[in-house]
């Protein structure tokens, strides 16, 4: 690991250390190597921008934890609503400086608090989300912040819907439906928003909503979700929690034409899908319509930074401890897979 990487990583770990969470949850965030994800997704970015990105990732990981097991669908919806509420509040005028509530002079552990019966006992995580959104909004200005708010509302809705699906396992998705749903829960759109902010790519709404640009964004997101499902499958399989994974759905979707126990076939099928999406993406880039000359360079850089996010998230997935790759050579090895981008 290079010295510049170590210096940046140490500076970003401070963001986690300063967060009002117990050492237990801080350890969980560090084990996920949130600073590493920020550095990989946004190569070459300075420490100032990366610290804000880490703050965002902490908030997003809190949402993921609060809406995942053991949360019920109702509890997940409550936390999704709280998350959306604090993002929306940042759009109000006359914002003041971000402040941590005095309640958080005692460190907050979201594990026992998050699913208590009364909000009075659960407001620790909410206060942290409130602080992080307020602090980020004072640094990330429009048009980037409004996009980030909008896409985090979509993220929270997607997480709540995933909890509903978890409680109703009889409702099975096919591969096409799953990959569409996954676009709202993988958390990639928000990284694209942060990337445009870092590089000051003020692309007009007309171009961002152009059908060809939207399609390219979706393809970049699909690359991230397919790769993530490949790399996370081992962890999810061993935890008996792999139902919401492209490999699992491929094993039961008749269009994949796989035997129900053909795990290697599902891995190969997912890999082939990744390659097809990548090939189509490269083709779409070549036939992209011409935009105004003043916007062409911005669009090219946007496509470049989205690919950086794809590559960076794959690198992070393999290098961090979160997914347990290459840790125990003698342990179970269900679903390990590596491929090159």
C-alpha positions as CSV (number, residue, x, y, z in Angstrom):
1,X,0.0,0.0,0.0
2,X,1.5,3.4,-1.0
3,X,2.3,6.1,1.5
4,X,-0.2,8.6,-0.2
5,X,-2.9,6.0,0.2
6,X,-2.0,5.4,3.9
7,X,-2.0,9.2,4.6
8,X,-5.4,9.6,3.0
9,X,-6.8,6.5,4.7
10,X,-5.7,7.7,8.1
11,X,-7.2,11.1,7.5
12,X,-10.5,9.5,6.5
13,X,-10.6,7.0,9.4
14,X,-10.7,10.1,11.7
15,X,-14.2,10.8,10.2
16,X,-15.4,7.5,11.6
17,X,-13.6,8.0,14.9
18,X,-15.3,11.4,15.4
19,X,-18.8,10.0,14.7
20,X,-20.9,9.5,17.8
21,X,-21.2,5.8,17.6
22,X,-20.0,3.0,19.9
23,X,-16.6,1.4,19.3
24,X,-18.5,-1.7,18.2
25,X,-20.3,0.0,15.3
26,X,-17.2,2.0,14.4
27,X,-15.4,-1.3,14.1
28,X,-18.1,-2.5,11.8
29,X,-17.6,0.6,9.6
30,X,-13.9,0.2,9.6
31,X,-14.2,-3.5,8.8
32,X,-16.2,-2.4,5.7
33,X,-13.3,-0.1,4.9
34,X,-15.5,2.9,4.1
35,X,-12.4,5.1,3.5
36,X,-11.0,2.6,1.1
37,X,-14.3,2.6,-0.9
38,X,-14.2,6.4,-1.1
39,X,-10.5,6.4,-2.3
40,X,-11.1,3.6,-4.8
41,X,-14.4,5.1,-6.2
42,X,-12.9,8.6,-6.6
43,X,-9.2,8.2,-7.5
44,X,-7.1,11.3,-7.3
45,X,-9.6,13.2,-5.1
46,X,-8.3,15.4,-2.3
47,X,-8.8,14.7,1.3
48,X,-11.4,17.5,1.7
49,X,-13.8,15.9,-0.8
50,X,-13.1,12.4,0.4
51,X,-14.0,13.3,4.0
52,X,-17.4,14.4,2.8
53,X,-17.8,11.2,0.7
54,X,-17.0,9.2,3.8
55,X,-19.6,11.1,5.8
56,X,-22.2,10.2,3.1
57,X,-21.1,6.6,3.1
58,X,-21.6,6.4,6.9
59,X,-25.1,7.7,6.5
60,X,-25.9,5.3,3.7
61,X,-24.4,2.3,5.7
62,X,-26.5,3.3,8.7
63,X,-29.6,3.2,6.5
64,X,-28.6,-0.2,5.2
65,X,-28.1,-1.5,8.7
66,X,-31.3,0.0,10.1
67,X,-33.5,-1.5,7.3
68,X,-31.8,-4.9,7.1
69,X,-32.4,-7.9,9.4
70,X,-33.6,-8.0,12.2
71,X,-35.8,-5.0,11.2
72,X,-39.4,-5.8,10.3
73,X,-40.8,-4.2,7.2
74,X,-42.6,-1.7,9.4
75,X,-39.4,-0.8,11.3
76,X,-37.5,-0.5,8.0
77,X,-40.2,1.8,6.6
78,X,-39.9,4.0,9.8
79,X,-36.2,4.3,9.4
80,X,-36.5,5.0,5.7
81,X,-39.0,7.8,6.4
82,X,-36.6,9.3,9.0
83,X,-33.7,9.1,6.5
84,X,-35.8,10.8,3.8
85,X,-37.1,13.4,6.3
86,X,-33.6,14.7,7.2
87,X,-32.4,14.8,3.6
88,X,-35.5,16.8,2.6
89,X,-35.1,19.2,5.5
90,X,-31.7,20.2,4.1
91,X,-33.5,21.8,1.1
92,X,-35.2,24.3,3.4
93,X,-33.8,27.8,3.4
94,X,-32.1,29.5,6.4
95,X,-30.0,26.5,7.3
96,X,-27.7,27.0,10.2
97,X,-24.5,25.2,11.1
98,X,-24.6,21.5,11.6
99,X,-24.7,20.6,15.3
100,X,-24.7,17.3,17.2
101,X,-27.6,17.0,19.7
102,X,-26.6,17.0,23.3
103,X,-28.3,13.6,23.5
104,X,-25.3,12.2,21.7
105,X,-22.8,13.1,24.4
106,X,-23.3,9.4,25.1
107,X,-22.2,7.3,22.2
108,X,-24.9,5.6,20.3
109,X,-25.0,1.9,19.5
110,X,-27.5,1.3,16.7
111,X,-27.8,-2.4,17.3
112,X,-29.8,-2.4,20.6
113,X,-31.4,1.0,20.0
114,X,-32.6,0.7,16.4
115,X,-35.4,-1.6,16.9
116,X,-36.8,-0.5,20.3
117,X,-40.5,0.2,20.6
118,X,-40.3,4.0,21.1
119,X,-38.5,6.6,19.1
120,X,-37.3,8.2,22.3
121,X,-35.0,5.2,22.8
122,X,-34.0,5.1,19.1
123,X,-33.2,8.7,18.3
124,X,-29.4,8.2,18.5
125,X,-29.1,6.9,14.9
126,X,-31.6,9.5,13.7
127,X,-29.6,12.3,15.3
128,X,-26.4,11.1,13.6
129,X,-28.2,11.0,10.2
130,X,-29.6,14.5,10.9
131,X,-26.1,15.8,11.7
132,X,-24.4,14.1,8.7
133,X,-27.0,15.4,6.2
134,X,-26.9,18.9,7.6
135,X,-23.1,19.0,7.6
136,X,-22.9,17.6,4.0
137,X,-25.5,20.0,2.7
138,X,-23.4,23.0,4.0
139,X,-20.5,21.8,1.8
140,X,-22.2,20.2,-1.3
141,X,-24.1,23.0,-3.1
142,X,-26.7,22.8,-5.8
143,X,-27.2,21.5,-8.4
144,X,-25.3,18.5,-6.9
145,X,-27.0,18.4,-3.5
146,X,-30.6,18.5,-4.9
147,X,-29.7,15.5,-7.0
148,X,-28.1,13.7,-4.1
149,X,-31.3,14.3,-2.0
150,X,-33.6,13.0,-4.7
151,X,-31.5,9.9,-5.2
152,X,-31.3,9.2,-1.5
153,X,-35.1,9.3,-1.3
154,X,-35.1,6.7,-4.0
155,X,-32.5,4.7,-2.1
156,X,-34.6,4.8,1.2
157,X,-37.7,3.7,-0.7
158,X,-35.8,0.9,-2.3
159,X,-34.5,-0.3,1.0
160,X,-37.9,-0.3,2.6
161,X,-39.3,-2.2,-0.4
162,X,-36.5,-4.8,0.0
163,X,-37.6,-5.3,3.6
164,X,-41.2,-5.9,2.4
165,X,-39.9,-8.5,-0.1
166,X,-37.9,-10.1,2.7
167,X,-41.1,-10.7,4.7
168,X,-42.9,-12.1,1.7
169,X,-40.5,-14.7,0.3
170,X,-43.2,-16.3,-1.7
171,X,-43.2,-13.3,-4.1
172,X,-40.4,-14.3,-6.4
173,X,-38.8,-11.9,-8.9
174,X,-37.5,-12.9,-12.3
175,X,-34.0,-11.7,-13.4
176,X,-35.3,-8.7,-15.4
177,X,-37.3,-7.4,-12.5
178,X,-34.6,-8.0,-10.0
179,X,-32.0,-6.0,-11.9
180,X,-34.4,-3.1,-12.2
181,X,-35.1,-3.2,-8.5
182,X,-31.4,-3.5,-7.7
183,X,-30.7,-0.1,-9.4
184,X,-32.5,1.6,-6.6
185,X,-30.9,-0.3,-3.7
186,X,-27.2,-0.7,-4.7
187,X,-26.4,3.0,-4.0
188,X,-24.6,3.8,-7.2
189,X,-26.6,6.8,-8.3
190,X,-25.5,8.6,-5.2
191,X,-21.8,8.0,-5.9
192,X,-22.3,9.4,-9.4
193,X,-23.8,12.5,-7.8
194,X,-20.8,12.8,-5.5
195,X,-18.4,12.3,-8.5
196,X,-20.1,15.2,-10.4
197,X,-19.7,17.4,-7.4
198,X,-16.0,16.5,-6.9
199,X,-15.3,17.3,-10.6
200,X,-17.7,20.3,-10.8
201,X,-19.5,18.7,-13.7
202,X,-22.6,21.0,-13.8
203,X,-24.4,19.0,-16.5
204,X,-27.7,20.4,-17.6
205,X,-30.9,18.6,-16.5
206,X,-31.8,18.2,-20.1
207,X,-28.7,16.1,-20.7
208,X,-28.9,14.2,-17.4
209,X,-32.5,13.1,-18.2
210,X,-31.7,12.4,-21.9
211,X,-32.9,8.8,-22.5
212,X,-29.4,7.7,-23.9
213,X,-27.6,9.2,-20.8
214,X,-30.2,7.5,-18.5
215,X,-29.6,4.2,-20.2
216,X,-25.8,4.5,-19.9
217,X,-26.2,5.3,-16.2
218,X,-28.4,2.2,-15.7
219,X,-25.8,0.1,-17.5
220,X,-23.0,1.4,-15.2
221,X,-25.2,0.6,-12.2
222,X,-25.9,-2.9,-13.5
223,X,-22.2,-3.5,-13.8
224,X,-21.8,-2.6,-10.1
225,X,-24.8,-4.7,-8.9
226,X,-23.8,-7.8,-11.0
227,X,-20.2,-7.6,-9.7
228,X,-21.4,-7.0,-6.2
229,X,-23.7,-10.0,-6.3
230,X,-20.9,-12.2,-7.5
231,X,-18.5,-11.1,-4.8
232,X,-21.1,-11.0,-2.0
233,X,-22.6,-14.4,-2.8
234,X,-20.1,-16.3,-0.6
235,X,-20.9,-14.2,2.5
236,X,-24.7,-14.3,1.9
237,X,-24.7,-18.0,1.1
238,X,-22.9,-18.9,4.3
239,X,-25.2,-16.6,6.3
240,X,-28.3,-18.3,4.6
241,X,-29.2,-14.9,3.3
242,X,-28.6,-15.1,-0.5
243,X,-32.2,-15.0,-1.7
244,X,-31.8,-11.4,-2.9
245,X,-28.9,-12.1,-5.2
246,X,-28.7,-12.4,-9.0
247,X,-27.1,-15.9,-8.7
248,X,-29.9,-17.3,-6.6
249,X,-32.6,-15.9,-8.9
250,X,-30.7,-17.2,-12.0
251,X,-31.0,-20.7,-10.4
252,X,-34.8,-20.5,-10.4
253,X,-35.6,-18.3,-13.4
254,X,-36.4,-20.6,-16.3
255,X,-34.9,-18.1,-18.8
256,X,-31.5,-18.9,-17.4
257,X,-32.0,-22.6,-18.2
258,X,-30.0,-23.8,-15.2
259,X,-30.3,-26.8,-12.9
260,X,-31.4,-25.7,-9.5
261,X,-28.1,-26.8,-7.9
262,X,-25.8,-25.6,-10.7
263,X,-24.0,-22.9,-8.7
264,X,-21.0,-22.7,-11.1
265,X,-23.5,-22.4,-13.9
266,X,-25.1,-19.4,-12.1
267,X,-21.7,-17.8,-11.6
268,X,-20.9,-18.2,-15.3
269,X,-24.4,-16.9,-16.3
270,X,-23.9,-13.8,-14.1
271,X,-20.4,-13.2,-15.5
272,X,-21.7,-13.5,-19.0
273,X,-24.5,-11.0,-18.2
274,X,-21.8,-8.6,-16.9
275,X,-19.9,-9.0,-20.1
276,X,-22.9,-8.4,-22.3
277,X,-23.8,-5.3,-20.3
278,X,-20.3,-4.0,-20.6
279,X,-20.2,-4.7,-24.4
280,X,-23.5,-2.9,-24.9
281,X,-22.4,0.0,-22.8
282,X,-19.2,0.5,-24.9
283,X,-21.4,0.4,-28.0
284,X,-23.8,2.9,-26.6
285,X,-21.0,5.3,-25.8
286,X,-19.9,5.2,-29.5
287,X,-23.3,5.9,-30.9
288,X,-24.2,8.6,-28.3
289,X,-25.8,11.6,-30.0
290,X,-23.8,14.8,-30.1
291,X,-24.7,17.4,-27.5
292,X,-23.8,21.1,-27.5
293,X,-20.0,21.7,-27.8
294,X,-19.9,23.2,-24.3
295,X,-21.4,20.0,-22.8
296,X,-19.5,17.4,-24.8
297,X,-16.4,17.4,-22.5
298,X,-18.6,17.3,-19.4
299,X,-20.4,14.2,-20.7
300,X,-17.2,12.5,-21.6
301,X,-15.8,13.2,-18.1
302,X,-19.1,11.9,-16.6
303,X,-18.8,8.6,-18.4
304,X,-15.1,8.4,-17.3
305,X,-16.0,9.0,-13.6
306,X,-18.9,6.5,-13.7
307,X,-16.5,3.8,-14.9
308,X,-14.1,4.8,-12.1
309,X,-16.9,4.2,-9.7
310,X,-17.5,0.7,-11.3
311,X,-13.9,-0.3,-11.1
312,X,-13.4,1.2,-7.7
313,X,-16.3,-0.6,-6.1
314,X,-15.1,-3.9,-7.6
315,X,-11.6,-3.3,-6.2
316,X,-13.1,-2.4,-2.8
317,X,-15.3,-5.5,-2.8
318,X,-12.3,-7.7,-3.3
319,X,-9.8,-5.9,-1.0
320,X,-12.0,-5.2,2.0
321,X,-12.9,-7.6,4.8
322,X,-16.7,-7.1,4.3
323,X,-17.1,-10.1,2.0
324,X,-14.5,-12.4,3.5
325,X,-12.6,-13.2,0.4
326,X,-9.2,-15.0,0.6
327,X,-9.3,-14.8,4.4
328,X,-9.4,-18.5,5.4
329,X,-8.0,-20.8,2.8
330,X,-9.3,-23.8,4.8
331,X,-12.8,-22.4,5.3
332,X,-15.8,-22.8,3.1
333,X,-15.4,-21.5,-0.4
334,X,-19.0,-21.4,-1.8
335,X,-19.3,-18.8,-4.5
336,X,-15.8,-17.3,-4.6
337,X,-15.2,-15.8,-8.1
338,X,-12.8,-13.4,-9.7
339,X,-12.8,-11.8,-13.1
340,X,-11.1,-8.9,-14.8
341,X,-12.7,-5.7,-16.0
